[in-house]
Amino acid sequence: MTTSQPFSNLPAIDGDRLWQALMALATIGATAKGGNNRQALTELDRQGRELLTRWCEAEGLAVRFDAIGNLFARRAGRDDTAEPVVIGSHIDTQPTGGKYDGCFGVLSALEVIRTLNAHDIATQRPIELVSWTNEEGCRFAPCMMGSGVFAGQLTLEDALARRDAEGITAGEALEAIGYAGDDANRPGRFAAYLEAHIEQGPILEEAGDRIGVVTGALGLKWFDVTLTGMAAHSGSTPMDLRHNALLGATRVIEGVDRIALAQQPDGRGTVGAVQVAPNSRNVIPERVTLSIDLRHSDEAALKTMAEAFQHLLEEVEADSELTVEVTPTADYPPQYFDTDCIAAVREAAQAGGYAHRDIVSGAGHDAVFISDIAPAAMIFIPCEKGISHNEAEYASPEDVTAGANVLLHATLTLAGVAGRGEPS
C-alpha cells in the first residue's frame, strides 16, 4: 500500500486506512466467492448504513437522511452558508457484486474528510459526503433511484411505490430498515459534485493509465422489438415456405452490431435479452422478442444509429414476411460534465503525477442525474480486466489510493482551502 506524498502542498490520504474501510464494509453481505450481496433496503443494507453512519459521526459530521433514504454527512466550512461541495456514490450492491462498485466512491469521500480532519485543514465551503439509495436497481427498479428522486427525474411517490419480486414496496422496505428520513434534511443547491468510481471497463488498464478524467456519459436509446412469423413443424415445412421469426431476429442482432461498429470509438450496440416462442426443439419459432441497447457520446451520432436501426427493421420486415413491432423503452441524451469540475480532476491527476486520460463513462452513475442540477464530474480508476457487477471485481490498493488522492485535491480546489484549524 502506498501512502506517499503525491502533492507538494497537501497531505496525502492514508491509503491503508481507506483499504481497511473498504474491507470492513465488504464483510457485510460477504459472499462465498469473495464478493458482496448487499442489496438496497435490505437488512444488510441497514447494517452497511449503520457502519457508515458511525464512521461519519466519529469524524464530527452531521448525518441526516432524506425521504428516499439518501445519506448526507456534512463537514462545516468557514462560510457555512455557502453551497457545499458534495462527494460520494453508493454502498448497495448487485446480488453477486464486488467490493468496489460504489463503495470506493463513498469511502474515498470519507477518507478525504478523515484526512482534512487529521491535518486540521479547513475549507471555505462545507463538504457533504453522500451515499445515494438504490443505485443498482436490482431489487427495486429503476436504478439510480435515490439520485433520480433528488434530481427530479423520478417522483418520491413513484419511487416509494415500486415493488420487488415479493411484492414489497420500496417505501415499506425503507421504513422497515429505519432509514426513511425527511426532505428537510436535504442539502440545497450544490456548488459541485464529484464521484470517484471504478471504471467498470477495460480501457484504463489496457492503456496503463491510473486515472480516468470522466468528461461525460454515453447517451442511450433502448427498444423492445418483437418479430412475429408462424409456428410450424420443423420436419414437414419446406425451407422456402417458412416464416421463421428467429431467422429474422438473427439479422437484427447482426445489424445492431454493425451499426455500432460504424460509429467508433464510442458507438455501442447490444442485444441483451432474447425470448423465443414457442421455444420447442421441433417447432419453427413464431415469435422472438429482443432488447436493444444503443449508446454514443455524441447526440448526432446516436440519432444516426437510431435511424439506421429503424431502417434495418424495415428491411427485415420487407424481406422476411415477418411482422416487426418496436417499442422505445428509454431515451437519455449524452451527458457532458462541467468543465470546471473536469479541470479540477485533471489538474489533480497531473499534480499527483498519475498517468491519466480523458474518458467517457459507458455506464450510468448517480453523477449523470446530479449533473442536470449541479456542476459535476467523475474520477475513474482501473478495475482488473474491466470486470464489474461480479464477485471477481478488483481494484488494486495503489489505484484506490491514487483515486482518493485525486478526489482530495479536486475537492479542495472546488471547496477552497481556508487555512489550518477547524472550520468555524
Secondary structure by P-SEA (a helix, b strand, c coil): ccccccccccccccaaaaaaaaaaaaccccccccccccccccaaaaaaaaaaaaaaaaacccccccccbbbbbbbbccccccccbbbbbbcccccccccccaaaaaaaaaaaaaaaaaabbbbcbbbbbbbbcccccccccccaaaaaaaaccccaaaaaaccccccccaaaaaaaaccccccccccccccbbbbbbccccccccccccccccccbbbbbccbbbbbbbbbcccccccccccccaaaaaaaaaaaaaaaaaaccccbbbbbcbbbbccccccccccbbbbbbbbbcccaaaaaaaaaaaaaaaaaaaacccbbbbbbbccccccccccaaaaaaaaaaaaaaccbbbbbbbccccaaaaaaacccccbbbbbccccccccccccccaaaaaaaaaaaaaaaaaaaccccccccc
